[in-house]
C-alpha cells in the first residue's frame, strides 16, 4: 500500500503539468464544460495522476476543465516507480475500465427524479438531453400493432372534413408565441390568445368565442 499514488495528494501549479502527447482519449468542448460544472459544484474530488516528470497519466479532461476555470493549482498524485509500459498502459486502462460498467436504469431514473424533486441541477450529472429523453422514453410505446387494434372495428364514413378537436401548445413567453405565429403564417387573435386553423373557420369561431352562447353553436 505504500506505493499507491493515492497515499499522497498535493497541490501543483497547472502550468507545470504536461499532457501526455499520445493520449488517445479525446475530450470535446461539451464534456470539458460538463467537467468544469462538476468541479464548480463539488470541487476537485479526483486528483490528477502524473508521473515523476509531471506528465499526465490520468486526468486530461480534469486539467482542461481546470484551465477553463482558470484554476492556478490542482490536486495531483504521483505514480512513483512505474515503468514506461505501465504508465502508457494505464493511460488507456483508466479510460476504458470505466466504460465497462452498465446502469441499472430503473434505479437511475428513481435517483434522477428524486434529484429533480429536490430542485437539484441535474445538468451537472453529465447526461445530454438526448440521453435523458432515451432513458425516460416508454420502451413499450409503438410496439402495438395498429392493424390488429382496428381489426373487427365497424366502418365509419364521414364526408365532413371540418376539424373537430383542438391542439393546445403552451409557450414559456410571448416572444415564442409571436415567433410560432409568424413561422406558421397563422393569425394570433388578441381576444382569444389562440391561433385558429383552418383560417376560413377563424372568423366565425372567433366571433362565437367572444360574444356567442352555447345556443349559437
Wavefront OBJ file of the C-alpha trace (Angstrom):
o trace
v 0.000 0.000 0.000
v 2.970 2.328 0.482
v 3.434 2.505 -3.296
v -0.107 3.590 -4.012
v -0.172 7.045 -5.652
v -3.320 7.927 -3.690
v -1.493 7.744 -0.360
v -0.151 11.244 -1.009
v -2.033 14.093 -2.683
v -0.511 17.520 -3.196
v -1.340 20.758 -4.988
v 0.601 21.668 -8.115
v 0.567 24.627 -10.482
v -1.477 23.847 -13.579
v 1.146 25.390 -15.859
v 3.717 22.847 -14.642
v 1.647 19.861 -15.769
v 2.411 18.301 -19.151
v -0.352 16.489 -21.091
v 0.679 13.100 -22.482
v 1.290 13.673 -26.200
v -0.029 10.228 -27.203
v -3.193 10.308 -25.140
v -5.798 8.657 -27.371
v -8.791 9.815 -25.353
v -10.453 12.881 -26.868
v -12.241 15.428 -24.673
v -14.654 17.644 -26.589
v -15.663 21.134 -25.545
v -19.037 19.954 -24.255
v -17.504 17.329 -21.983
v -14.879 19.749 -20.696
v -17.704 22.169 -19.857
v -19.517 19.363 -18.014
v -16.394 18.534 -16.002
v -15.912 22.218 -15.220
v -19.507 22.430 -13.969
v -18.870 19.353 -11.834
v -15.791 20.960 -10.282
v -17.776 24.112 -9.539
v -20.496 22.067 -7.844
v -18.407 19.569 -5.856
v -14.808 20.745 -6.114
v -11.883 18.582 -7.216
v -12.884 15.109 -5.985
v -10.430 13.062 -8.108
v -6.805 14.246 -8.229
v -4.868 14.211 -11.494
v -2.402 11.333 -11.797
v 1.060 12.255 -13.075
v 4.448 10.574 -13.407
v 7.656 11.776 -11.783
v 8.277 14.136 -14.727
v 4.901 15.867 -14.230
v 3.450 14.236 -17.350
v -0.221 13.348 -17.093
v -1.265 9.707 -16.851
v -4.914 10.211 -15.938
v -6.978 13.382 -15.724
v -6.514 15.145 -19.050
v -10.159 16.204 -19.057
v -9.916 17.490 -15.497
v -6.868 19.560 -16.399
v -8.661 21.095 -19.385
v -11.628 21.899 -17.129
v -9.309 23.441 -14.519
v -7.742 25.603 -17.206
v -11.208 26.619 -18.392
v -12.000 27.694 -14.825
v -8.610 29.451 -14.642
v -7.520 27.476 -11.584
v -3.906 28.150 -10.645
v -3.418 24.887 -8.747
v -4.951 21.418 -8.856
v -4.560 18.325 -6.655
v -2.250 15.668 -8.084
v -0.987 12.200 -7.226
v 2.428 10.998 -8.379
v 2.907 7.470 -9.687
v 6.402 6.611 -8.476
v 8.453 3.702 -9.751
v 6.161 2.830 -12.660
v 7.790 1.511 -15.801
v 7.211 3.299 -19.087
v 4.963 0.444 -20.209
v 2.907 0.610 -17.005
v 2.411 4.337 -17.428
v 1.369 4.093 -21.084
v -0.935 1.164 -20.377
v -2.723 2.966 -17.547
v -3.423 5.972 -19.781
v -5.616 3.589 -21.780
v -6.916 1.445 -18.915
v -8.073 4.411 -16.823
v -10.423 5.462 -19.619
v -11.533 2.034 -20.798
v -12.242 0.400 -17.427
v -14.904 2.972 -16.568
v -16.742 2.183 -19.806
v -17.171 -1.484 -18.900
v -19.910 -0.889 -16.327
v -23.644 -0.547 -17.027
v -26.554 1.326 -15.473
v -29.482 -0.067 -13.552
v -31.855 2.179 -15.484
v -34.786 1.823 -13.109
v -32.707 2.883 -10.102
v -31.094 5.630 -12.156
v -34.491 7.062 -13.081
v -35.583 6.969 -9.443
v -32.468 8.883 -8.389
v -32.796 11.482 -11.139
v -36.491 12.053 -10.409
v -35.701 12.485 -6.715
v -32.955 14.986 -7.518
v -35.430 16.959 -9.634
v -37.877 16.959 -6.729
v -35.042 18.265 -4.565
v -34.589 21.041 -7.167
v -31.031 19.936 -7.880
v -29.479 20.951 -11.205
v -29.394 17.585 -12.986
v -27.462 19.069 -15.919
v -24.342 18.592 -13.778
v -24.816 14.813 -13.915
v -23.222 14.624 -17.345
v -26.195 13.278 -19.301
v -27.127 15.033 -22.530
v -30.720 15.879 -23.416
v -30.895 13.011 -25.921
v -29.667 10.561 -23.286
v -32.267 11.805 -20.807
v -35.017 11.503 -23.395
v -33.960 7.970 -24.255
v -33.768 6.999 -20.583
v -37.273 8.169 -19.761
v -38.832 7.120 -23.061
v -41.515 4.477 -22.736
v -39.789 1.487 -24.295
v -43.165 -0.180 -24.910
v -44.545 2.774 -26.833
v -45.101 1.976 -30.502
v -44.921 -1.792 -30.109
v -48.689 -2.184 -30.529
v -49.765 -3.308 -33.996
v -52.250 -0.674 -35.178
v -53.826 -3.043 -37.714
v -54.533 -5.597 -35.000
v -56.055 -2.889 -32.805
v -58.500 -1.911 -35.559
v -59.346 -5.423 -36.696
v -63.075 -6.062 -36.414
v -63.929 -2.397 -35.878
v -67.061 -1.178 -37.744
v -66.593 1.017 -40.792
v -67.058 4.748 -40.292
v -67.743 7.049 -43.220
v -67.850 10.792 -42.803
v -67.565 13.213 -45.698
v -67.379 16.198 -43.381
v -63.684 17.039 -43.151
v -64.126 20.051 -40.853
v -61.886 19.942 -37.799
v -63.486 18.882 -34.531
v -60.724 18.981 -31.979
v -58.168 21.449 -30.624
v -54.443 21.170 -30.089
v -53.112 23.287 -27.249
v -49.478 24.378 -27.341
v -48.061 26.131 -24.293
v -45.151 28.549 -24.637
v -42.873 29.902 -21.952
v -43.036 33.502 -23.141
v -44.809 35.844 -25.562
v -41.779 36.019 -27.853
v -42.057 32.292 -28.621
v -45.787 32.685 -29.298
v -45.172 35.511 -31.780
v -42.396 33.568 -33.496
v -44.615 30.489 -33.850
v -47.405 32.575 -35.343
v -45.014 34.216 -37.800
v -43.473 30.933 -38.962
v -46.823 29.196 -39.429
v -48.429 32.193 -41.092
v -51.463 31.890 -38.849
v -53.338 34.714 -37.166
v -52.892 35.256 -33.441
v -56.055 36.883 -32.088
v -55.859 39.246 -29.141
v -59.294 38.213 -27.895
v -58.630 34.505 -27.615
v -54.846 34.384 -27.470
v -55.213 31.474 -29.859
v -54.243 30.654 -33.413
v -57.300 29.496 -35.347
v -56.925 26.893 -38.060
v -58.156 26.338 -40.745
v -58.210 30.062 -41.449
v -61.554 30.007 -43.263
v -63.165 29.000 -39.962
v -61.336 31.637 -37.935
v -63.815 34.484 -38.290
v -66.907 32.524 -37.285
v -65.219 30.693 -34.423
v -63.580 33.842 -33.146
v -66.923 35.629 -33.131
v -68.516 32.740 -31.306
v -65.850 32.690 -28.610
v -66.118 36.400 -27.912
v -69.834 37.020 -27.940
v -71.528 33.703 -28.718
v -73.506 31.382 -26.495
v -73.955 27.663 -26.362
v -77.280 28.129 -28.174
v -75.495 29.610 -31.175
v -73.196 26.587 -31.616
l 1 2 3 4 5 6 7 8 9 10 11 12 13 14 15 16 17 18 19 20 21 22 23 24 25 26 27 28 29 30 31 32 33 34 35 36 37 38 39 40 41 42 43 44 45 46 47 48 49 50 51 52 53 54 55 56 57 58 59 60 61 62 63 64 65 66 67 68 69 70 71 72 73 74 75 76 77 78 79 80 81 82 83 84 85 86 87 88 89 90 91 92 93 94 95 96 97 98 99 100 101 102 103 104 105 106 107 108 109 110 111 112 113 114 115 116 117 118 119 120 121 122 123 124 125 126 127 128 129 130 131 132 133 134 135 136 137 138 139 140 141 142 143 144 145 146 147 148 149 150 151 152 153 154 155 156 157 158 159 160 161 162 163 164 165 166 167 168 169 170 171 172 173 174 175 176 177 178 179 180 181 182 183 184 185 186 187 188 189 190 191 192 193 194 195 196 197 198 199 200 201 202 203 204 205 206 207 208 209 210 211 212 213 214 215 216 217
